[in-house]
Amino acid sequence: MKAFTLTEIIITIVIIAFAIFGILNVSVFYSVQTKGLIELADCQAQLNFAAEDIKLHFMSAASTSETFSPLGEIKTSFKALGENDVYTITPNDISDNVDYTYVVPIAGAAKGCLVRRTGAGSEEILVDARFTPKIEFEYTKNDPPNFMVATITGHTKTRPLGMTSPTNDVVHRVGIRFWFINITI
């Protein structure tokens, strides 16, 4: 019966240590990737939800007190009078309409979140503060007078491999065409 030498035992321990270290590194890499992809998907879902909500509530707006310069302008909030029930549009009856405002408040319970405020005083959070959302409503010179672009930006903490943005920003742009009003002066 032949016994292992000290050299063979040390070499075996080193090989096993490298194998364990390699497996540990691969599992850490995949867990970080998974966490980053989950965060990215959550951010994209919230930005998409907010963009669709804005389109849905503004497309049938009956009036707005805010206007853009015909030369082009960017605003960080926008308010319009729209249908209370967005699936029942009554353009000749504004008694069932509500003011909608989209903004990122700098104070209050929803500080740092993208919210939709209604004239009744309610607030719905559309994008969590953990994504540090920003919103811009933009009218560009020579665009139709009833069209604007809403840009919603969110920021993720981790960047999964393959994300092409040089920063961790996720940007969603949506064009909004108003049916019944013009938004320029």
ZABA-302832 format. One record per atom (N, C-alpha, C): residue number from 1; atom name; x, y, z. Coordinates in steps of 0.001 Angstrom, whole numbers, plus 500000, padded with zeros to 6 digits. Layout:
BEGIN
+-----+-------+--------+--------+--------+
| num | atome |      X |      Y |      Z |
+-----+-------+--------+--------+--------+
| NUM |    CA |      X |      Y |      Z |
...
+-----+-------+--------+--------+--------+
***
This chain:
BEGIN
+-----+-------+--------+--------+--------+
| num | atome |      X |      Y |      Z |
+-----+-------+--------+--------+--------+
|   1 |     N | 500850 | 498828 | 500000 |
|   1 |    CA | 500000 | 500000 | 500000 |
|   1 |     C | 500893 | 501231 | 500000 |
|   2 |     N | 500590 | 502092 | 499037 |
|   2 |    CA | 501408 | 503288 | 498888 |
|   2 |     C | 500679 | 504489 | 499493 |
|   3 |     N | 501350 | 505316 | 500252 |
|   3 |    CA | 500759 | 506502 | 500885 |
|   3 |     C | 501062 | 507729 | 500029 |
|   4 |     N | 500236 | 508756 | 500231 |
|   4 |    CA | 500461 | 510021 | 499520 |
|   4 |     C | 501627 | 510761 | 500159 |
|   5 |     N | 502390 | 511412 | 499291 |
|   5 |    CA | 503481 | 512211 | 499826 |
|   5 |     C | 502956 | 513590 | 500182 |
|   6 |     N | 503714 | 514320 | 500927 |
|   6 |    CA | 503326 | 515674 | 501335 |
|   6 |     C | 503138 | 516577 | 500109 |
|   7 |     N | 503969 | 516414 | 499117 |
|   7 |    CA | 503872 | 517226 | 497896 |
|   7 |     C | 502554 | 516950 | 497174 |
|   8 |     N | 502186 | 515690 | 497068 |
|   8 |    CA | 500927 | 515342 | 496405 |
|   8 |     C | 499730 | 515915 | 497156 |
|   9 |     N | 499762 | 515877 | 498454 |
|   9 |    CA | 498659 | 516413 | 499271 |
|   9 |     C | 498555 | 517926 | 499092 |
|  10 |     N | 499677 | 518622 | 499094 |
|  10 |    CA | 499659 | 520082 | 498914 |
|  10 |     C | 499139 | 520449 | 497532 |
|  11 |     N | 499584 | 519744 | 496494 |
|  11 |    CA | 499119 | 520010 | 495127 |
|  11 |     C | 497617 | 519764 | 495028 |
|  12 |     N | 497123 | 518704 | 495643 |
|  12 |    CA | 495690 | 518407 | 495633 |
|  12 |     C | 494900 | 519509 | 496343 |
|  13 |     N | 495384 | 519974 | 497478 |
|  13 |    CA | 494707 | 521047 | 498213 |
|  13 |     C | 494669 | 522323 | 497383 |
|  14 |     N | 495766 | 522646 | 496708 |
|  14 |    CA | 495811 | 523851 | 495865 |
|  14 |     C | 494833 | 523729 | 494701 |
|  15 |     N | 494787 | 522583 | 494050 |
|  15 |    CA | 493864 | 522372 | 492923 |
|  15 |     C | 492419 | 522491 | 493398 |
|  16 |     N | 492095 | 521883 | 494532 |
|  16 |    CA | 490731 | 521957 | 495070 |
|  16 |     C | 490391 | 523408 | 495448 |
|  17 |     N | 491362 | 524129 | 496020 |
|  17 |    CA | 491121 | 525534 | 496390 |
|  17 |     C | 490831 | 526375 | 495150 |
|  18 |     N | 491613 | 526165 | 494064 |
|  18 |    CA | 491357 | 526900 | 492823 |
|  18 |     C | 489989 | 526554 | 492246 |
|  19 |     N | 489601 | 525285 | 492318 |
|  19 |    CA | 488292 | 524875 | 491802 |
|  19 |     C | 487170 | 525537 | 492609 |
|  20 |     N | 487289 | 525542 | 493922 |
|  20 |    CA | 486269 | 526174 | 494768 |
|  20 |     C | 486229 | 527683 | 494512 |
|  21 |     N | 487395 | 528296 | 494394 |
|  21 |    CA | 487477 | 529732 | 494115 |
|  21 |     C | 486833 | 530064 | 492770 |
|  22 |     N | 487072 | 529239 | 491769 |
|  22 |    CA | 486467 | 529445 | 490445 |
|  22 |     C | 484957 | 529319 | 490480 |
|  23 |     N | 484463 | 528302 | 491160 |
|  23 |    CA | 483011 | 528109 | 491275 |
|  23 |     C | 482384 | 529281 | 492025 |
|  24 |     N | 483042 | 529744 | 493069 |
|  24 |    CA | 482544 | 530878 | 493841 |
|  24 |     C | 482488 | 532147 | 492984 |
|  25 |     N | 483532 | 532405 | 492207 |
|  25 |    CA | 483541 | 533588 | 491329 |
|  25 |     C | 482435 | 533540 | 490284 |
|  26 |     N | 482225 | 532377 | 489683 |
|  26 |    CA | 481167 | 532231 | 488676 |
|  26 |     C | 479802 | 532466 | 489314 |
|  27 |     N | 479566 | 531911 | 490504 |
|  27 |    CA | 478258 | 532115 | 491135 |
|  27 |     C | 478044 | 533559 | 491560 |
|  28 |     N | 479080 | 534244 | 492020 |
|  28 |    CA | 478946 | 535666 | 492364 |
|  28 |     C | 478642 | 536472 | 491102 |
|  29 |     N | 479341 | 536181 | 490001 |
|  29 |    CA | 479107 | 536878 | 488731 |
|  29 |     C | 477654 | 536715 | 488293 |
|  30 |     N | 477144 | 535480 | 488308 |
|  30 |    CA | 475773 | 535245 | 487868 |
|  30 |     C | 474747 | 535855 | 488816 |
|  31 |     N | 475025 | 535887 | 490093 |
|  31 |    CA | 474066 | 536506 | 491015 |
|  31 |     C | 474023 | 538019 | 490822 |
|  32 |     N | 475174 | 538649 | 490577 |
|  32 |    CA | 475198 | 540093 | 490309 |
|  32 |     C | 474484 | 540394 | 488992 |
|  33 |     N | 474724 | 539566 | 487966 |
|  33 |    CA | 474040 | 539748 | 486687 |
|  33 |     C | 472529 | 539614 | 486847 |
|  34 |     N | 472111 | 538608 | 487584 |
|  34 |    CA | 470672 | 538390 | 487792 |
|  34 |     C | 470052 | 539562 | 488528 |
|  35 |     N | 470715 | 540046 | 489566 |
|  35 |    CA | 470201 | 541198 | 490316 |
|  35 |     C | 470105 | 542424 | 489404 |
|  36 |     N | 471130 | 542660 | 488582 |
|  36 |    CA | 471122 | 543795 | 487671 |
|  36 |     C | 470028 | 543692 | 486624 |
|  37 |     N | 469812 | 542496 | 486086 |
|  37 |    CA | 468766 | 542307 | 485075 |
|  37 |     C | 467372 | 542469 | 485675 |
|  38 |     N | 467181 | 542005 | 486902 |
|  38 |    CA | 465884 | 542175 | 487573 |
|  38 |     C | 465618 | 543655 | 487817 |
|  39 |     N | 466633 | 544384 | 488283 |
|  39 |    CA | 466470 | 545818 | 488521 |
|  39 |     C | 466203 | 546563 | 487217 |
|  40 |     N | 466911 | 546209 | 486152 |
|  40 |    CA | 466705 | 546839 | 484846 |
|  40 |     C | 465300 | 546568 | 484323 |
|  41 |     N | 464838 | 545328 | 484435 |
|  41 |    CA | 463495 | 544984 | 483971 |
|  41 |     C | 462428 | 545717 | 484778 |
|  42 |     N | 462628 | 545847 | 486088 |
|  42 |    CA | 461680 | 546568 | 486935 |
|  42 |     C | 461636 | 548048 | 486545 |
|  43 |     N | 462801 | 548639 | 486323 |
|  43 |    CA | 462868 | 550048 | 485916 |
|  43 |     C | 462170 | 550249 | 484567 |
|  44 |     N | 462465 | 549380 | 483603 |
|  44 |    CA | 461840 | 549500 | 482285 |
|  44 |     C | 460328 | 549336 | 482370 |
|  45 |     N | 459864 | 548414 | 483200 |
|  45 |    CA | 458419 | 548203 | 483351 |
|  45 |     C | 457743 | 549437 | 483939 |
|  46 |     N | 458362 | 550044 | 484966 |
|  46 |    CA | 457765 | 551231 | 485579 |
|  46 |     C | 457778 | 552421 | 484614 |
|  47 |     N | 458864 | 552600 | 483872 |
|  47 |    CA | 458921 | 553702 | 482896 |
|  47 |     C | 457899 | 553498 | 481799 |
|  48 |     N | 457738 | 552274 | 481331 |
|  48 |    CA | 456753 | 551983 | 480299 |
|  48 |     C | 455340 | 552225 | 480809 |
|  49 |     N | 455063 | 551809 | 482047 |
|  49 |    CA | 453752 | 552040 | 482646 |
|  49 |     C | 453456 | 553540 | 482730 |
|  50 |     N | 454445 | 554315 | 483170 |
|  50 |    CA | 454257 | 555765 | 483290 |
|  50 |     C | 454004 | 556400 | 481923 |
|  51 |     N | 454755 | 555985 | 480909 |
|  51 |    CA | 454586 | 556544 | 479563 |
|  51 |     C | 453191 | 556238 | 479017 |
|  52 |     N | 452730 | 555015 | 479199 |
|  52 |    CA | 451391 | 554660 | 478728 |
|  52 |     C | 450312 | 555403 | 479505 |
|  53 |     N | 450521 | 555605 | 480800 |
|  53 |    CA | 449575 | 556347 | 481627 |
|  53 |     C | 449459 | 557797 | 481144 |
|  54 |     N | 450595 | 558401 | 480844 |
|  54 |    CA | 450604 | 559785 | 480343 |
|  54 |     C | 449864 | 559870 | 479011 |
|  55 |     N | 450167 | 558976 | 478107 |
|  55 |    CA | 449476 | 558973 | 476807 |
|  55 |     C | 447975 | 558806 | 476980 |
|  56 |     N | 447594 | 557880 | 477832 |
|  56 |    CA | 446183 | 557570 | 478031 |
|  56 |     C | 445414 | 558758 | 478603 |
|  57 |     N | 446009 | 559462 | 479570 |
|  57 |    CA | 445298 | 560557 | 480222 |
|  57 |     C | 445365 | 561875 | 479444 |
|  58 |     N | 446397 | 562063 | 478641 |
|  58 |    CA | 446528 | 563341 | 477940 |
|  58 |     C | 445948 | 563344 | 476530 |
|  59 |     N | 445824 | 562202 | 475898 |
|  59 |    CA | 445395 | 562226 | 474499 |
|  59 |     C | 443995 | 562830 | 474336 |
|  60 |     N | 443125 | 562640 | 475324 |
|  60 |    CA | 441767 | 563173 | 475216 |
|  60 |     C | 441559 | 564405 | 476096 |
|  61 |     N | 442645 | 565113 | 476412 |
|  61 |    CA | 442534 | 566293 | 477281 |
|  61 |     C | 441622 | 567344 | 476650 |
|  62 |     N | 440804 | 567965 | 477494 |
|  62 |    CA | 439863 | 568978 | 477022 |
|  62 |     C | 440465 | 570380 | 477057 |
|  63 |     N | 441410 | 570607 | 477981 |
|  63 |    CA | 442048 | 571926 | 478064 |
|  63 |     C | 443312 | 571823 | 478890 |
|  64 |     N | 444133 | 572856 | 478784 |
|  64 |    CA | 445326 | 572948 | 479617 |
|  64 |     C | 445617 | 574410 | 479885 |
|  65 |     N | 446129 | 574682 | 481070 |
|  65 |    CA | 446509 | 576057 | 481400 |
|  65 |     C | 447974 | 576292 | 481049 |
|  66 |     N | 448671 | 575236 | 480688 |
|  66 |    CA | 450082 | 575353 | 480342 |
|  66 |     C | 450251 | 575330 | 478830 |
|  67 |     N | 451103 | 576185 | 478346 |
|  67 |    CA | 451388 | 576201 | 476919 |
|  67 |     C | 452889 | 576261 | 476698 |
|  68 |     N | 453290 | 575909 | 475503 |
|  68 |    CA | 454698 | 575949 | 475117 |
|  68 |     C | 454923 | 577098 | 474153 |
|  69 |     N | 456128 | 577597 | 474146 |
|  69 |    CA | 456520 | 578599 | 473163 |
|  69 |     C | 456590 | 577936 | 471792 |
|  70 |     N | 456136 | 578601 | 470734 |
|  70 |    CA | 456223 | 578014 | 469386 |
|  70 |     C | 457675 | 577783 | 468942 |
|  71 |     N | 458616 | 578415 | 469636 |
|  71 |    CA | 460033 | 578237 | 469292 |
|  71 |     C | 460610 | 576970 | 469925 |
|  72 |     N | 459843 | 576313 | 470785 |
|  72 |    CA | 460301 | 575105 | 471461 |
|  72 |     C | 460579 | 575380 | 472923 |
|  73 |     N | 460289 | 574394 | 473755 |
|  73 |    CA | 460457 | 574574 | 475194 |
|  73 |     C | 460412 | 573206 | 475874 |
|  74 |     N | 461049 | 573123 | 477051 |
|  74 |    CA | 461037 | 571900 | 477856 |
|  74 |     C | 460499 | 572243 | 479239 |
|  75 |     N | 459568 | 571417 | 479740 |
|  75 |    CA | 458998 | 571609 | 481078 |
|  75 |     C | 459204 | 570326 | 481889 |
|  76 |     N | 459333 | 570480 | 483206 |
|  76 |    CA | 459522 | 569313 | 484071 |
|  76 |     C | 458225 | 568832 | 484718 |
|  77 |     N | 457131 | 569484 | 484416 |
|  77 |    CA | 455815 | 569005 | 484836 |
|  77 |     C | 454816 | 569519 | 483808 |
|  78 |     N | 453663 | 568866 | 483755 |
|  78 |    CA | 452636 | 569310 | 482817 |
|  78 |     C | 451279 | 568972 | 483404 |
|  79 |     N | 450332 | 569881 | 483207 |
|  79 |    CA | 448990 | 569738 | 483777 |
|  79 |     C | 447967 | 569937 | 482671 |
|  80 |     N | 446960 | 569054 | 482640 |
|  80 |    CA | 445885 | 569182 | 481659 |
|  80 |     C | 444589 | 568658 | 482264 |
|  81 |     N | 443479 | 569158 | 481759 |
|  81 |    CA | 442154 | 568711 | 482175 |
|  81 |     C | 441747 | 567574 | 481252 |
|  82 |     N | 441600 | 566379 | 481824 |
|  82 |    CA | 441270 | 565202 | 481014 |
|  82 |     C | 440110 | 564434 | 481594 |
|  83 |     N | 439740 | 563399 | 480888 |
|  83 |    CA | 438602 | 562569 | 481292 |
|  83 |     C | 438882 | 561843 | 482606 |
|  84 |     N | 437879 | 561824 | 483488 |
|  84 |    CA | 437988 | 561066 | 484729 |
|  84 |     C | 438037 | 559570 | 484409 |
|  85 |     N | 437191 | 559138 | 483484 |
|  85 |    CA | 437211 | 557761 | 482992 |
|  85 |     C | 437792 | 557814 | 481582 |
|  86 |     N | 439042 | 557431 | 481441 |
|  86 |    CA | 439736 | 557597 | 480160 |
|  86 |     C | 439187 | 556689 | 479066 |
|  87 |     N | 438330 | 555738 | 479421 |
|  87 |    CA | 437753 | 554849 | 478418 |
|  87 |     C | 436380 | 555329 | 477949 |
|  88 |     N | 435862 | 556391 | 478584 |
|  88 |    CA | 434605 | 557006 | 478152 |
|  88 |     C | 434908 | 558477 | 477878 |
|  89 |     N | 435127 | 558796 | 476611 |
|  89 |    CA | 435533 | 560150 | 476231 |
|  89 |     C | 434307 | 560942 | 475810 |
|  90 |     N | 434106 | 562081 | 476500 |
|  90 |    CA | 432981 | 562971 | 476203 |
|  90 |     C | 433547 | 564369 | 475959 |
|  91 |     N | 433969 | 564683 | 474722 |
|  91 |    CA | 434633 | 565960 | 474460 |
|  91 |     C | 433749 | 567189 | 474661 |
|  92 |     N | 432437 | 567047 | 474583 |
|  92 |    CA | 431547 | 568195 | 474736 |
|  92 |     C | 431040 | 568370 | 476160 |
|  93 |     N | 431418 | 567477 | 477064 |
|  93 |    CA | 430976 | 567552 | 478454 |
|  93 |     C | 432208 | 567507 | 479356 |
|  94 |     N | 432573 | 568670 | 479931 |
|  94 |    CA | 433760 | 568689 | 480787 |
|  94 |     C | 433408 | 568529 | 482271 |
|  95 |     N | 432144 | 568258 | 482570 |
|  95 |    CA | 431750 | 568095 | 483973 |
|  95 |     C | 432340 | 566824 | 484586 |
|  96 |     N | 432688 | 565864 | 483756 |
|  96 |    CA | 433260 | 564614 | 484267 |
|  96 |     C | 434790 | 564587 | 484149 |
|  97 |     N | 435393 | 565747 | 483911 |
|  97 |    CA | 436849 | 565810 | 483734 |
|  97 |     C | 437571 | 566130 | 485039 |
|  98 |     N | 438869 | 565796 | 485075 |
|  98 |    CA | 439718 | 565995 | 486248 |
|  98 |     C | 441049 | 566557 | 485777 |
|  99 |     N | 441648 | 567430 | 486596 |
|  99 |    CA | 443004 | 567912 | 486296 |
|  99 |     C | 444011 | 566815 | 486593 |
| 100 |     N | 444903 | 566572 | 485640 |
| 100 |    CA | 446003 | 565620 | 485835 |
| 100 |     C | 447314 | 566378 | 485745 |
| 101 |     N | 448199 | 566127 | 486707 |
| 101 |    CA | 449529 | 566721 | 486695 |
| 101 |     C | 450553 | 565612 | 486863 |
| 102 |     N | 451553 | 565606 | 485995 |
| 102 |    CA | 452660 | 564648 | 486098 |
| 102 |     C | 453892 | 565419 | 486539 |
| 103 |     N | 454494 | 564976 | 487645 |
| 103 |    CA | 455600 | 565726 | 488235 |
| 103 |     C | 456426 | 564793 | 489129 |
| 104 |     N | 457676 | 565188 | 489391 |
| 104 |    CA | 458512 | 564525 | 490399 |
| 104 |     C | 458624 | 565503 | 491565 |
| 105 |     N | 457849 | 565285 | 492656 |
| 105 |    CA | 457862 | 566235 | 493775 |
| 105 |     C | 459205 | 566237 | 494514 |
| 106 |     N | 459567 | 567412 | 495044 |
| 106 |    CA | 460819 | 567532 | 495795 |
| 106 |     C | 460576 | 567482 | 497304 |
| 107 |     N | 459306 | 567356 | 497713 |
| 107 |    CA | 458968 | 567256 | 499137 |
| 107 |     C | 457694 | 566433 | 499274 |
| 108 |     N | 457426 | 565985 | 500471 |
| 108 |    CA | 456203 | 565246 | 500737 |
| 108 |     C | 456436 | 563745 | 500772 |
| 109 |     N | 455327 | 563008 | 500879 |
| 109 |    CA | 455410 | 561551 | 501006 |
| 109 |     C | 455965 | 560891 | 499746 |
| 110 |     N | 455684 | 561466 | 498597 |
| 110 |    CA | 456136 | 560882 | 497325 |
| 110 |     C | 457394 | 561571 | 496800 |
| 111 |     N | 458191 | 562118 | 497691 |
| 111 |    CA | 459406 | 562842 | 497293 |
| 111 |     C | 460297 | 561954 | 496414 |
| 112 |     N | 460676 | 562482 | 495266 |
| 112 |    CA | 461584 | 561770 | 494373 |
| 112 |     C | 460930 | 560750 | 493470 |
| 113 |     N | 459626 | 560507 | 493611 |
| 113 |    CA | 458905 | 559562 | 492756 |
| 113 |     C | 458248 | 560324 | 491606 |
| 114 |     N | 458044 | 559669 | 490486 |
| 114 |    CA | 457227 | 560254 | 489428 |
| 114 |     C | 455782 | 559941 | 489778 |
| 115 |     N | 454958 | 560994 | 489918 |
| 115 |    CA | 453574 | 560799 | 490337 |
| 115 |     C | 452606 | 561451 | 489351 |
| 116 |     N | 451377 | 560919 | 489384 |
| 116 |    CA | 450258 | 561563 | 488688 |
| 116 |     C | 449337 | 562084 | 489771 |
| 117 |     N | 449176 | 563406 | 489801 |
| 117 |    CA | 448263 | 564041 | 490758 |
| 117 |     C | 446960 | 564355 | 490041 |
| 118 |     N | 445872 | 564210 | 490776 |
| 118 |    CA | 444581 | 564598 | 490213 |
| 118 |     C | 444056 | 565803 | 490969 |
| 119 |     N | 443106 | 566491 | 490363 |
| 119 |    CA | 442510 | 567662 | 490983 |
| 119 |     C | 441808 | 567333 | 492283 |
| 120 |     N | 441433 | 566080 | 492475 |
| 120 |    CA | 440760 | 565654 | 493699 |
| 120 |     C | 441741 | 565496 | 494857 |
| 121 |     N | 443032 | 565675 | 494596 |
| 121 |    CA | 444032 | 565608 | 495655 |
| 121 |     C | 444716 | 564261 | 495802 |
| 122 |     N | 444356 | 563311 | 494964 |
| 122 |    CA | 445012 | 562007 | 495078 |
| 122 |     C | 446313 | 561987 | 494275 |
| 123 |     N | 447210 | 561109 | 494675 |
| 123 |    CA | 448499 | 560960 | 494015 |
| 123 |     C | 448741 | 559487 | 493764 |
| 124 |     N | 449155 | 559159 | 492561 |
| 124 |    CA | 449526 | 557783 | 492261 |
| 124 |     C | 450992 | 557757 | 491858 |
| 125 |     N | 451769 | 556920 | 492533 |
| 125 |    CA | 453188 | 556785 | 492203 |
| 125 |     C | 453317 | 555907 | 490974 |
| 126 |     N | 453983 | 556435 | 489951 |
| 126 |    CA | 454178 | 555694 | 488711 |
| 126 |     C | 455575 | 555080 | 488627 |
| 127 |     N | 456590 | 555799 | 489129 |
| 127 |    CA | 457968 | 555297 | 489131 |
| 127 |     C | 458549 | 555538 | 490520 |
| 128 |     N | 459101 | 554481 | 491121 |
| 128 |    CA | 459671 | 554554 | 492473 |
| 128 |     C | 460833 | 555533 | 492551 |
| 129 |     N | 461036 | 556072 | 493746 |
| 129 |    CA | 462151 | 556989 | 493986 |
| 129 |     C | 463502 | 556282 | 493885 |
| 130 |     N | 463541 | 554958 | 494067 |
| 130 |    CA | 464833 | 554250 | 493992 |
| 130 |     C | 465448 | 554333 | 492608 |
| 131 |     N | 464646 | 554672 | 491592 |
| 131 |    CA | 465171 | 554834 | 490239 |
| 131 |     C | 465469 | 556298 | 489918 |
| 132 |     N | 465362 | 557184 | 490888 |
| 132 |    CA | 465554 | 558638 | 490722 |
| 132 |     C | 465001 | 559130 | 489378 |
| 133 |     N | 463679 | 559027 | 489202 |
| 133 |    CA | 463098 | 559382 | 487905 |
| 133 |     C | 463163 | 560879 | 487624 |
| 134 |     N | 463240 | 561194 | 486350 |
| 134 |    CA | 463144 | 562567 | 485862 |
| 134 |     C | 462155 | 562541 | 484707 |
| 135 |     N | 461414 | 563629 | 484553 |
| 135 |    CA | 460484 | 563705 | 483439 |
| 135 |     C | 460627 | 565058 | 482766 |
| 136 |     N | 460545 | 565050 | 481449 |
| 136 |    CA | 460585 | 566284 | 480663 |
| 136 |     C | 459504 | 566212 | 479598 |
| 137 |     N | 458750 | 567295 | 479485 |
| 137 |    CA | 457776 | 567444 | 478413 |
| 137 |     C | 458353 | 568459 | 477446 |
| 138 |     N | 458459 | 568079 | 476175 |
| 138 |    CA | 459170 | 568928 | 475216 |
| 138 |     C | 458321 | 569197 | 473976 |
| 139 |     N | 458251 | 570472 | 473641 |
| 139 |    CA | 457680 | 570862 | 472354 |
| 139 |     C | 458831 | 571391 | 471511 |
| 140 |     N | 458967 | 570875 | 470304 |
| 140 |    CA | 460042 | 571277 | 469404 |
| 140 |     C | 459475 | 572149 | 468292 |
| 141 |     N | 460212 | 573179 | 467951 |
| 141 |    CA | 459813 | 574097 | 466876 |
| 141 |     C | 459485 | 573290 | 465616 |
| 142 |     N | 458444 | 573700 | 464945 |
| 142 |    CA | 457940 | 573101 | 463703 |
| 142 |     C | 457180 | 571790 | 463909 |
| 143 |     N | 456992 | 571347 | 465158 |
| 143 |    CA | 456117 | 570208 | 465418 |
| 143 |     C | 454673 | 570693 | 465309 |
| 144 |     N | 453724 | 569786 | 465081 |
| 144 |    CA | 452316 | 570210 | 465088 |
| 144 |     C | 451955 | 570835 | 466432 |
| 145 |     N | 450994 | 571771 | 466456 |
| 145 |    CA | 450664 | 572475 | 467711 |
| 145 |     C | 449956 | 571608 | 468750 |
| 146 |     N | 449626 | 570375 | 468412 |
| 146 |    CA | 448963 | 569488 | 469377 |
| 146 |     C | 449828 | 568266 | 469710 |
| 147 |     N | 451158 | 568395 | 469579 |
| 147 |    CA | 452060 | 567270 | 469789 |
| 147 |     C | 453219 | 567662 | 470694 |
| 148 |     N | 453556 | 566781 | 471636 |
| 148 |    CA | 454748 | 566975 | 472468 |
| 148 |     C | 455367 | 565614 | 472738 |
| 149 |     N | 456587 | 565631 | 473219 |
| 149 |    CA | 457306 | 564401 | 473555 |
| 149 |     C | 457570 | 564399 | 475056 |
| 150 |     N | 457229 | 563298 | 475695 |
| 150 |    CA | 457535 | 563115 | 477117 |
| 150 |     C | 458726 | 562163 | 477213 |
| 151 |     N | 459758 | 562592 | 477935 |
| 151 |    CA | 460947 | 561763 | 478152 |
| 151 |     C | 461028 | 561436 | 479630 |
| 152 |     N | 461000 | 560150 | 479940 |
| 152 |    CA | 461086 | 559695 | 481325 |
| 152 |     C | 462417 | 558953 | 481468 |
| 153 |     N | 463204 | 559368 | 482451 |
| 153 |    CA | 464509 | 558763 | 482674 |
| 153 |     C | 464551 | 558141 | 484066 |
| 154 |     N | 465064 | 556936 | 484145 |
| 154 |    CA | 465274 | 556254 | 485416 |
| 154 |     C | 466734 | 555834 | 485510 |
| 155 |     N | 467218 | 555660 | 486714 |
| 155 |    CA | 468629 | 555313 | 486937 |
| 155 |     C | 468708 | 554035 | 487760 |
| 156 |     N | 469409 | 553029 | 487233 |
| 156 |    CA | 469592 | 551785 | 487975 |
| 156 |     C | 470929 | 551813 | 488702 |
| 157 |     N | 471000 | 551114 | 489819 |
| 157 |    CA | 472240 | 551102 | 490610 |
| 157 |     C | 473294 | 550173 | 490015 |
| 158 |     N | 472857 | 549065 | 489449 |
| 158 |    CA | 473790 | 548114 | 488847 |
| 158 |     C | 473573 | 548085 | 487343 |
| 159 |     N | 474636 | 547782 | 486629 |
| 159 |    CA | 474539 | 547702 | 485177 |
| 159 |     C | 474873 | 546286 | 484740 |
| 160 |     N | 473888 | 545556 | 484193 |
| 160 |    CA | 474184 | 544210 | 483735 |
| 160 |     C | 475101 | 544235 | 482513 |
| 161 |     N | 475838 | 543167 | 482334 |
| 161 |    CA | 476719 | 543033 | 481190 |
| 161 |     C | 475895 | 543136 | 479912 |
| 162 |     N | 476334 | 543930 | 478978 |
| 162 |    CA | 475616 | 544077 | 477720 |
| 162 |     C | 474733 | 545311 | 477664 |
| 163 |     N | 474571 | 546032 | 478769 |
| 163 |    CA | 473797 | 547276 | 478747 |
| 163 |     C | 474624 | 548314 | 478009 |
| 164 |     N | 474056 | 548884 | 476944 |
| 164 |    CA | 474834 | 549734 | 476052 |
| 164 |     C | 474973 | 551172 | 476508 |
| 165 |     N | 474162 | 551607 | 477455 |
| 165 |    CA | 474230 | 552988 | 477925 |
| 165 |     C | 475546 | 553230 | 478664 |
| 166 |     N | 476224 | 554359 | 478397 |
| 166 |    CA | 477459 | 554635 | 479131 |
| 166 |     C | 477203 | 554935 | 480604 |
| 167 |     N | 475981 | 555301 | 480941 |
| 167 |    CA | 475589 | 555486 | 482341 |
| 167 |     C | 474577 | 554397 | 482671 |
| 168 |     N | 474077 | 554396 | 483860 |
| 168 |    CA | 473056 | 553412 | 484236 |
| 168 |     C | 471655 | 553966 | 484004 |
| 169 |     N | 471523 | 554935 | 483105 |
| 169 |    CA | 470223 | 555545 | 482834 |
| 169 |     C | 469415 | 554709 | 481848 |
| 170 |     N | 468122 | 554612 | 482123 |
| 170 |    CA | 467175 | 553970 | 481225 |
| 170 |     C | 466216 | 555079 | 480788 |
| 171 |     N | 466091 | 555293 | 479490 |
| 171 |    CA | 465295 | 556406 | 478968 |
| 171 |     C | 464133 | 555861 | 478152 |
| 172 |     N | 462950 | 556421 | 478401 |
| 172 |    CA | 461757 | 556059 | 477631 |
| 172 |     C | 461150 | 557345 | 477090 |
| 173 |     N | 461034 | 557447 | 475773 |
| 173 |    CA | 460440 | 558626 | 475134 |
| 173 |     C | 459134 | 558215 | 474474 |
| 174 |     N | 458130 | 559071 | 474637 |
| 174 |    CA | 456841 | 558781 | 474030 |
| 174 |     C | 456264 | 560074 | 473456 |
| 175 |     N | 455753 | 559975 | 472244 |
| 175 |    CA | 455086 | 561113 | 471621 |
| 175 |     C | 453628 | 561155 | 472046 |
| 176 |     N | 453149 | 562356 | 472364 |
| 176 |    CA | 451763 | 562520 | 472813 |
| 176 |     C | 451066 | 563489 | 471881 |
| 177 |     N | 450022 | 563010 | 471246 |
| 177 |    CA | 449217 | 563863 | 470376 |
| 177 |     C | 447874 | 564100 | 471057 |
| 178 |     N | 447579 | 565376 | 471290 |
| 178 |    CA | 446307 | 565757 | 471909 |
| 178 |     C | 445229 | 565787 | 470831 |
| 179 |     N | 444069 | 565243 | 471124 |
| 179 |    CA | 442992 | 565211 | 470140 |
| 179 |     C | 442255 | 566537 | 470024 |
| 180 |     N | 442027 | 567204 | 471159 |
| 180 |    CA | 441080 | 568314 | 471167 |
| 180 |     C | 441700 | 569666 | 471482 |
| 181 |     N | 442979 | 569739 | 471777 |
| 181 |    CA | 443584 | 571025 | 472152 |
| 181 |     C | 444935 | 571207 | 471477 |
| 182 |     N | 445365 | 572458 | 471401 |
| 182 |    CA | 446717 | 572786 | 470984 |
| 182 |     C | 447489 | 573203 | 472226 |
| 183 |     N | 448798 | 572960 | 472236 |
| 183 |    CA | 449594 | 573250 | 473422 |
| 183 |     C | 450577 | 574386 | 473198 |
| 184 |     N | 450519 | 575021 | 472041 |
| 184 |    CA | 451419 | 576163 | 471785 |
| 184 |     C | 450613 | 577448 | 471904 |
| 185 |     N | 451335 | 578533 | 472120 |
| 185 |    CA | 450709 | 579848 | 472286 |
| 185 |     C | 450100 | 580300 | 470976 |
+-----+-------+--------+--------+--------+
***
